[in-house]
Amino acid sequence: MASVEVQAEGPPLALSELRAWCEVGLPGARGLRVTSSQLPVTGDDWFEVRY
């Protein structure tokens, strides 16, 4: 089983839409749960994939 972590910054509506998309997921994907927490805003602009 794999896990995915997403950290995102943006307007509240965009973040709500992102969370809703994560709850549905991609076709054929099976998600067990989506949890959220609030972190301090950093303003960083980067993307990283870890295996």
PQR file with spaces between the fields and no chain letter, atoms N, CA, C, O and H, PARSE charges and radii, in Angstrom:
ATOM       1  N    MET     1       0.850   -1.166    0.000 -0.4000 1.5000
ATOM       2  CA   MET     1       0.000    0.000    0.000 -0.0000 2.0000
ATOM       3  C    MET     1       0.900    1.236    0.000  0.5500 1.7000
ATOM       4  O    MET     1       1.922    1.265    0.686 -0.5500 1.4000
ATOM       5  N    ALA     2       0.525    2.231   -0.753 -0.4000 1.5000
ATOM       6  CA   ALA     2       1.292    3.475   -0.857 -0.0000 2.0000
ATOM       7  C    ALA     2       0.511    4.600   -0.194  0.5500 1.7000
ATOM       8  O    ALA     2      -0.703    4.518   -0.006 -0.5500 1.4000
ATOM       9  H    ALA     2      -0.305    2.207   -1.310  0.4000 1.0000
ATOM      10  N    SER     3       1.229    5.629    0.147 -0.4000 1.5000
ATOM      11  CA   SER     3       0.571    6.821    0.672 -0.0000 2.0000
ATOM      12  C    SER     3       1.016    8.024   -0.146  0.5500 1.7000
ATOM      13  O    SER     3       2.078    8.012   -0.768 -0.5500 1.4000
ATOM      14  H    SER     3       2.215    5.695   -0.006  0.4000 1.0000
ATOM      15  N    VAL     4       0.195    9.050   -0.138 -0.4000 1.5000
ATOM      16  CA   VAL     4       0.468   10.282   -0.862 -0.0000 2.0000
ATOM      17  C    VAL     4       0.303   11.436    0.105  0.5500 1.7000
ATOM      18  O    VAL     4      -0.671   11.499    0.854 -0.5500 1.4000
ATOM      19  H    VAL     4      -0.669    9.060    0.367  0.4000 1.0000
ATOM      20  N    GLU     5       1.260   12.346    0.082 -0.4000 1.5000
ATOM      21  CA   GLU     5       1.161   13.552    0.907 -0.0000 2.0000
ATOM      22  C    GLU     5       1.196   14.752   -0.017  0.5500 1.7000
ATOM      23  O    GLU     5       2.046   14.843   -0.903 -0.5500 1.4000
ATOM      24  H    GLU     5       2.051   12.294   -0.527  0.4000 1.0000
ATOM      25  N    VAL     6       0.268   15.673    0.194 -0.4000 1.5000
ATOM      26  CA   VAL     6       0.199   16.890   -0.600 -0.0000 2.0000
ATOM      27  C    VAL     6       0.246   18.072    0.354  0.5500 1.7000
ATOM      28  O    VAL     6      -0.481   18.115    1.346 -0.5500 1.4000
ATOM      29  H    VAL     6      -0.422   15.600    0.914  0.4000 1.0000
ATOM      30  N    GLN     7       1.109   19.029    0.042 -0.4000 1.5000
ATOM      31  CA   GLN     7       1.116   20.295    0.758 -0.0000 2.0000
ATOM      32  C    GLN     7       0.837   21.362   -0.290  0.5500 1.7000
ATOM      33  O    GLN     7       1.544   21.456   -1.293 -0.5500 1.4000
ATOM      34  H    GLN     7       1.699   18.994   -0.764  0.4000 1.0000
ATOM      35  N    ALA     8      -0.189   22.162   -0.057 -0.4000 1.5000
ATOM      36  CA   ALA     8      -0.590   23.155   -1.053 -0.0000 2.0000
ATOM      37  C    ALA     8      -0.932   24.469   -0.371  0.5500 1.7000
ATOM      38  O    ALA     8      -1.401   24.494    0.767 -0.5500 1.4000
ATOM      39  H    ALA     8      -0.764   22.087    0.757  0.4000 1.0000
ATOM      40  N    GLU     9      -0.692   25.543   -1.079 -0.4000 1.5000
ATOM      41  CA   GLU     9      -1.071   26.874   -0.623 -0.0000 2.0000
ATOM      42  C    GLU     9      -1.940   27.503   -1.696  0.5500 1.7000
ATOM      43  O    GLU     9      -1.743   27.250   -2.884 -0.5500 1.4000
ATOM      44  H    GLU     9      -0.312   25.522   -2.003  0.4000 1.0000
ATOM      45  N    GLY    10      -2.882   28.308   -1.292 -0.4000 1.5000
ATOM      46  CA   GLY    10      -3.719   28.998   -2.263 -0.0000 2.0000
ATOM      47  C    GLY    10      -4.980   29.518   -1.618  0.5500 1.7000
ATOM      48  O    GLY    10      -5.163   29.418   -0.404 -0.5500 1.4000
ATOM      49  H    GLY    10      -3.042   28.513   -0.327  0.4000 1.0000
ATOM      50  N    PRO    11      -5.848   30.074   -2.442 -0.5600 1.5000
ATOM      51  CA   PRO    11      -7.121   30.585   -1.938  0.2800 2.0000
ATOM      52  C    PRO    11      -7.959   29.448   -1.356  0.5500 1.7000
ATOM      53  O    PRO    11      -7.876   28.313   -1.825 -0.5500 1.4000
ATOM      54  N    PRO    12      -8.762   29.749   -0.342 -0.5600 1.5000
ATOM      55  CA   PRO    12      -9.573   28.703    0.302  0.2800 2.0000
ATOM      56  C    PRO    12     -10.414   27.883   -0.665  0.5500 1.7000
ATOM      57  O    PRO    12     -10.505   26.665   -0.507 -0.5500 1.4000
ATOM      58  N    LEU    13     -11.030   28.509   -1.658 -0.4000 1.5000
ATOM      59  CA   LEU    13     -11.864   27.757   -2.598 -0.0000 2.0000
ATOM      60  C    LEU    13     -11.024   26.766   -3.402  0.5500 1.7000
ATOM      61  O    LEU    13     -11.439   25.626   -3.609 -0.5500 1.4000
ATOM      62  H    LEU    13     -10.956   29.498   -1.787  0.4000 1.0000
ATOM      63  N    ALA    14      -9.859   27.192   -3.849 -0.4000 1.5000
ATOM      64  CA   ALA    14      -8.990   26.293   -4.618 -0.0000 2.0000
ATOM      65  C    ALA    14      -8.533   25.119   -3.762  0.5500 1.7000
ATOM      66  O    ALA    14      -8.459   23.990   -4.247 -0.5500 1.4000
ATOM      67  H    ALA    14      -9.522   28.118   -3.680  0.4000 1.0000
ATOM      68  N    LEU    15      -8.229   25.374   -2.507 -0.4000 1.5000
ATOM      69  CA   LEU    15      -7.810   24.288   -1.613 -0.0000 2.0000
ATOM      70  C    LEU    15      -8.958   23.325   -1.347  0.5500 1.7000
ATOM      71  O    LEU    15      -8.745   22.115   -1.263 -0.5500 1.4000
ATOM      72  H    LEU    15      -8.289   26.291   -2.114  0.4000 1.0000
ATOM      73  N    SER    16     -10.164   23.846   -1.213 -0.4000 1.5000
ATOM      74  CA   SER    16     -11.337   22.975   -1.033 -0.0000 2.0000
ATOM      75  C    SER    16     -11.558   22.099   -2.255  0.5500 1.7000
ATOM      76  O    SER    16     -11.877   20.917   -2.127 -0.5500 1.4000
ATOM      77  H    SER    16     -10.337   24.828   -1.281  0.4000 1.0000
ATOM      78  N    GLU    17     -11.389   22.679   -3.443 -0.4000 1.5000
ATOM      79  CA   GLU    17     -11.551   21.903   -4.672 -0.0000 2.0000
ATOM      80  C    GLU    17     -10.466   20.831   -4.787  0.5500 1.7000
ATOM      81  O    GLU    17     -10.742   19.716   -5.230 -0.5500 1.4000
ATOM      82  H    GLU    17     -11.130   23.640   -3.547  0.4000 1.0000
ATOM      83  N    LEU    18      -9.251   21.161   -4.396 -0.4000 1.5000
ATOM      84  CA   LEU    18      -8.168   20.172   -4.422 -0.0000 2.0000
ATOM      85  C    LEU    18      -8.470   19.021   -3.477  0.5500 1.7000
ATOM      86  O    LEU    18      -8.281   17.857   -3.829 -0.5500 1.4000
ATOM      87  H    LEU    18      -9.027   22.067   -4.037  0.4000 1.0000
ATOM      88  N    ARG    19      -8.938   19.344   -2.282 -0.4000 1.5000
ATOM      89  CA   ARG    19      -9.274   18.280   -1.333 -0.0000 2.0000
ATOM      90  C    ARG    19     -10.397   17.390   -1.871  0.5500 1.7000
ATOM      91  O    ARG    19     -10.336   16.167   -1.746 -0.5500 1.4000
ATOM      92  H    ARG    19      -9.091   20.290   -1.996  0.4000 1.0000
ATOM      93  N    ALA    20     -11.421   18.007   -2.470 -0.4000 1.5000
ATOM      94  CA   ALA    20     -12.527   17.231   -3.037 -0.0000 2.0000
ATOM      95  C    ALA    20     -12.017   16.300   -4.126  0.5500 1.7000
ATOM      96  O    ALA    20     -12.450   15.150   -4.204 -0.5500 1.4000
ATOM      97  H    ALA    20     -11.470   19.001   -2.572  0.4000 1.0000
ATOM      98  N    TRP    21     -11.099   16.780   -4.975 -0.4000 1.5000
ATOM      99  CA   TRP    21     -10.532   15.946   -6.025 -0.0000 2.0000
ATOM     100  C    TRP    21      -9.748   14.788   -5.411  0.5500 1.7000
ATOM     101  O    TRP    21      -9.828   13.658   -5.893 -0.5500 1.4000
ATOM     102  H    TRP    21     -10.748   17.714   -4.911  0.4000 1.0000
ATOM     103  N    CYS    22      -8.997   15.063   -4.359 -0.4000 1.5000
ATOM     104  CA   CYS    22      -8.217   14.010   -3.698 -0.0000 2.0000
ATOM     105  C    CYS    22      -9.129   12.936   -3.106  0.5500 1.7000
ATOM     106  O    CYS    22      -8.776   11.757   -3.092 -0.5500 1.4000
ATOM     107  H    CYS    22      -8.932   15.981   -3.967  0.4000 1.0000
ATOM     108  N    GLU    23     -10.289   13.339   -2.622 -0.4000 1.5000
ATOM     109  CA   GLU    23     -11.218   12.371   -2.033 -0.0000 2.0000
ATOM     110  C    GLU    23     -11.790   11.444   -3.084  0.5500 1.7000
ATOM     111  O    GLU    23     -12.102   10.292   -2.784 -0.5500 1.4000
ATOM     112  H    GLU    23     -10.576   14.297   -2.632  0.4000 1.0000
ATOM     113  N    VAL    24     -11.937   11.926   -4.323 -0.4000 1.5000
ATOM     114  CA   VAL    24     -12.452   11.100   -5.414 -0.0000 2.0000
ATOM     115  C    VAL    24     -11.317   10.310   -6.043  0.5500 1.7000
ATOM     116  O    VAL    24     -11.442    9.103   -6.250 -0.5500 1.4000
ATOM     117  H    VAL    24     -11.684   12.862   -4.567  0.4000 1.0000
ATOM     118  N    GLY    25     -10.225   10.971   -6.344 -0.4000 1.5000
ATOM     119  CA   GLY    25      -9.058   10.305   -6.918 -0.0000 2.0000
ATOM     120  C    GLY    25      -9.196   10.015   -8.390  0.5500 1.7000
ATOM     121  O    GLY    25     -10.173   10.401   -9.032 -0.5500 1.4000
ATOM     122  H    GLY    25     -10.124   11.951   -6.176  0.4000 1.0000
ATOM     123  N    LEU    26      -8.202    9.331   -8.915 -0.4000 1.5000
ATOM     124  CA   LEU    26      -8.184    8.958  -10.324 -0.0000 2.0000
ATOM     125  C    LEU    26      -9.039    7.720  -10.557  0.5500 1.7000
ATOM     126  O    LEU    26      -9.257    6.936   -9.634 -0.5500 1.4000
ATOM     127  H    LEU    26      -7.408    9.018   -8.394  0.4000 1.0000
ATOM     128  N    PRO    27      -9.525    7.539  -11.783 -0.5600 1.5000
ATOM     129  CA   PRO    27     -10.277    6.321  -12.086  0.2800 2.0000
ATOM     130  C    PRO    27      -9.416    5.092  -11.784  0.5500 1.7000
ATOM     131  O    PRO    27      -8.249    5.037  -12.171 -0.5500 1.4000
ATOM     132  N    GLY    28      -9.975    4.143  -11.118 -0.4000 1.5000
ATOM     133  CA   GLY    28      -9.255    2.916  -10.780 -0.0000 2.0000
ATOM     134  C    GLY    28      -8.465    2.999   -9.487  0.5500 1.7000
ATOM     135  O    GLY    28      -7.973    1.983   -8.996 -0.5500 1.4000
ATOM     136  H    GLY    28     -10.924    4.187  -10.803  0.4000 1.0000
ATOM     137  N    ALA    29      -8.335    4.198   -8.929 -0.4000 1.5000
ATOM     138  CA   ALA    29      -7.609    4.351   -7.670 -0.0000 2.0000
ATOM     139  C    ALA    29      -8.541    4.048   -6.504  0.5500 1.7000
ATOM     140  O    ALA    29      -9.758    4.191   -6.614 -0.5500 1.4000
ATOM     141  H    ALA    29      -8.734    5.023   -9.328  0.4000 1.0000
ATOM     142  N    ARG    30      -7.961    3.634   -5.400 -0.4000 1.5000
ATOM     143  CA   ARG    30      -8.763    3.367   -4.212 -0.0000 2.0000
ATOM     144  C    ARG    30      -8.136    4.099   -3.041  0.5500 1.7000
ATOM     145  O    ARG    30      -7.031    3.771   -2.608 -0.5500 1.4000
ATOM     146  H    ARG    30      -6.972    3.518   -5.310  0.4000 1.0000
ATOM     147  N    GLY    31      -8.832    5.069   -2.544 -0.4000 1.5000
ATOM     148  CA   GLY    31      -8.336    5.811   -1.393 -0.0000 2.0000
ATOM     149  C    GLY    31      -9.051    5.372   -0.132  0.5500 1.7000
ATOM     150  O    GLY    31     -10.265    5.173   -0.134 -0.5500 1.4000
ATOM     151  H    GLY    31      -9.729    5.335   -2.895  0.4000 1.0000
ATOM     152  N    LEU    32      -8.306    5.223    0.928 -0.4000 1.5000
ATOM     153  CA   LEU    32      -8.913    4.797    2.185 -0.0000 2.0000
ATOM     154  C    LEU    32      -9.335    5.985    3.032  0.5500 1.7000
ATOM     155  O    LEU    32     -10.358    5.937    3.714 -0.5500 1.4000
ATOM     156  H    LEU    32      -7.319    5.385    0.930  0.4000 1.0000
ATOM     157  N    ARG    33      -8.544    7.050    2.987 -0.4000 1.5000
ATOM     158  CA   ARG    33      -8.917    8.217    3.778 -0.0000 2.0000
ATOM     159  C    ARG    33      -8.135    9.442    3.318  0.5500 1.7000
ATOM     160  O    ARG    33      -7.043    9.333    2.760 -0.5500 1.4000
ATOM     161  H    ARG    33      -7.713    7.089    2.433  0.4000 1.0000
ATOM     162  N    VAL    34      -8.710   10.586    3.563 -0.4000 1.5000
ATOM     163  CA   VAL    34      -8.060   11.869    3.315 -0.0000 2.0000
ATOM     164  C    VAL    34      -8.110   12.622    4.624  0.5500 1.7000
ATOM     165  O    VAL    34      -9.185   12.822    5.190 -0.5500 1.4000
ATOM     166  H    VAL    34      -9.597   10.674    4.017  0.4000 1.0000
ATOM     167  N    THR    35      -6.963   13.039    5.105 -0.4000 1.5000
ATOM     168  CA   THR    35      -6.906   13.840    6.322 -0.0000 2.0000
ATOM     169  C    THR    35      -6.266   15.174    5.979  0.5500 1.7000
ATOM     170  O    THR    35      -5.509   15.276    5.013 -0.5500 1.4000
ATOM     171  H    THR    35      -6.090   12.877    4.646  0.4000 1.0000
ATOM     172  N    SER    36      -6.563   16.179    6.754 -0.4000 1.5000
ATOM     173  CA   SER    36      -5.979   17.488    6.488 -0.0000 2.0000
ATOM     174  C    SER    36      -5.504   18.119    7.778  0.5500 1.7000
ATOM     175  O    SER    36      -5.978   17.803    8.869 -0.5500 1.4000
ATOM     176  H    SER    36      -7.178   16.097    7.538  0.4000 1.0000
ATOM     177  N    SER    37      -4.562   19.011    7.617 -0.4000 1.5000
ATOM     178  CA   SER    37      -4.063   19.809    8.728 -0.0000 2.0000
ATOM     179  C    SER    37      -3.622   21.142    8.155  0.5500 1.7000
ATOM     180  O    SER    37      -3.403   21.267    6.950 -0.5500 1.4000
ATOM     181  H    SER    37      -4.177   19.267    6.730  0.4000 1.0000
ATOM     182  N    GLN    38      -3.496   22.114    8.998 -0.4000 1.5000
ATOM     183  CA   GLN    38      -3.098   23.436    8.540 -0.0000 2.0000
ATOM     184  C    GLN    38      -1.658   23.699    8.964  0.5500 1.7000
ATOM     185  O    GLN    38      -1.306   23.562   10.136 -0.5500 1.4000
ATOM     186  H    GLN    38      -3.674   22.013    9.977  0.4000 1.0000
ATOM     187  N    LEU    39      -0.837   24.076    7.994 -0.4000 1.5000
ATOM     188  CA   LEU    39       0.566   24.400    8.218 -0.0000 2.0000
ATOM     189  C    LEU    39       0.775   25.883    7.960  0.5500 1.7000
ATOM     190  O    LEU    39      -0.036   26.510    7.278 -0.5500 1.4000
ATOM     191  H    LEU    39      -1.123   24.187    7.042  0.4000 1.0000
ATOM     192  N    PRO    40       1.844   26.453    8.491 -0.5600 1.5000
ATOM     193  CA   PRO    40       2.127   27.858    8.200  0.2800 2.0000
ATOM     194  C    PRO    40       2.394   28.064    6.707  0.5500 1.7000
ATOM     195  O    PRO    40       2.987   27.205    6.056 -0.5500 1.4000
ATOM     196  N    VAL    41       1.961   29.190    6.175 -0.4000 1.5000
ATOM     197  CA   VAL    41       2.205   29.543    4.781 -0.0000 2.0000
ATOM     198  C    VAL    41       3.697   29.829    4.616  0.5500 1.7000
ATOM     199  O    VAL    41       4.284   30.565    5.409 -0.5500 1.4000
ATOM     200  H    VAL    41       1.479   29.888    6.705  0.4000 1.0000
ATOM     201  N    THR    42       4.307   29.242    3.582 -0.4000 1.5000
ATOM     202  CA   THR    42       5.741   29.442    3.360 -0.0000 2.0000
ATOM     203  C    THR    42       6.035   30.269    2.113  0.5500 1.7000
ATOM     204  O    THR    42       7.076   30.922    2.036 -0.5500 1.4000
ATOM     205  H    THR    42       3.830   28.644    2.938  0.4000 1.0000
ATOM     206  N    GLY    43       5.138   30.247    1.147 -0.4000 1.5000
ATOM     207  CA   GLY    43       5.388   30.952   -0.103 -0.0000 2.0000
ATOM     208  C    GLY    43       6.356   30.224   -1.022  0.5500 1.7000
ATOM     209  O    GLY    43       6.704   30.738   -2.085 -0.5500 1.4000
ATOM     210  H    GLY    43       4.293   29.716    1.209  0.4000 1.0000
ATOM     211  N    ASP    44       6.795   29.031   -0.626 -0.4000 1.5000
ATOM     212  CA   ASP    44       7.714   28.249   -1.458 -0.0000 2.0000
ATOM     213  C    ASP    44       7.018   27.815   -2.738  0.5500 1.7000
ATOM     214  O    ASP    44       5.803   27.620   -2.758 -0.5500 1.4000
ATOM     215  H    ASP    44       6.512   28.614    0.238  0.4000 1.0000
ATOM     216  N    ASP    45       7.789   27.667   -3.802 -0.4000 1.5000
ATOM     217  CA   ASP    45       7.269   27.222   -5.087 -0.0000 2.0000
ATOM     218  C    ASP    45       8.156   26.085   -5.574  0.5500 1.7000
ATOM     219  O    ASP    45       9.173   26.322   -6.225 -0.5500 1.4000
ATOM     220  H    ASP    45       8.776   27.825   -3.786  0.4000 1.0000
ATOM     221  N    TRP    46       7.770   24.841   -5.258 -0.4000 1.5000
ATOM     222  CA   TRP    46       8.569   23.691   -5.643 -0.0000 2.0000
ATOM     223  C    TRP    46       7.694   22.454   -5.738  0.5500 1.7000
ATOM     224  O    TRP    46       6.558   22.439   -5.263 -0.5500 1.4000
ATOM     225  H    TRP    46       6.943   24.648   -4.729  0.4000 1.0000
ATOM     226  N    PHE    47       8.227   21.443   -6.346 -0.4000 1.5000
ATOM     227  CA   PHE    47       7.521   20.177   -6.502 -0.0000 2.0000
ATOM     228  C    PHE    47       8.534   19.067   -6.316  0.5500 1.7000
ATOM     229  O    PHE    47       9.640   19.129   -6.851 -0.5500 1.4000
ATOM     230  H    PHE    47       9.149   21.455   -6.733  0.4000 1.0000
ATOM     231  N    GLU    48       8.156   18.053   -5.559 -0.4000 1.5000
ATOM     232  CA   GLU    48       9.084   16.966   -5.276 -0.0000 2.0000
ATOM     233  C    GLU    48       8.326   15.644   -5.263  0.5500 1.7000
ATOM     234  O    GLU    48       7.226   15.552   -4.718 -0.5500 1.4000
ATOM     235  H    GLU    48       7.257   18.003   -5.124  0.4000 1.0000
ATOM     236  N    VAL    49       8.924   14.623   -5.870 -0.4000 1.5000
ATOM     237  CA   VAL    49       8.366   13.273   -5.859 -0.0000 2.0000
ATOM     238  C    VAL    49       9.367   12.387   -5.127  0.5500 1.7000
ATOM     239  O    VAL    49      10.556   12.383   -5.448 -0.5500 1.4000
ATOM     240  H    VAL    49       9.817   14.698   -6.313  0.4000 1.0000
ATOM     241  N    ARG    50       8.878   11.639   -4.143 -0.4000 1.5000
ATOM     242  CA   ARG    50       9.733   10.702   -3.413 -0.0000 2.0000
ATOM     243  C    ARG    50       9.158    9.300   -3.547  0.5500 1.7000
ATOM     244  O    ARG    50       7.941    9.113   -3.559 -0.5500 1.4000
ATOM     245  H    ARG    50       7.913   11.643   -3.882  0.4000 1.0000
ATOM     246  N    TYR    51      10.032    8.333   -3.646 -0.4000 1.5000
ATOM     247  CA   TYR    51       9.606    6.920   -3.696 -0.0000 2.0000
ATOM     248  C    TYR    51      10.116    6.187   -2.511  0.5500 1.7000
ATOM     249  O    TYR    51       9.865    4.990   -2.371 -0.5500 1.4000
ATOM     250  H    TYR    51      11.020    8.485   -3.637  0.4000 1.0000
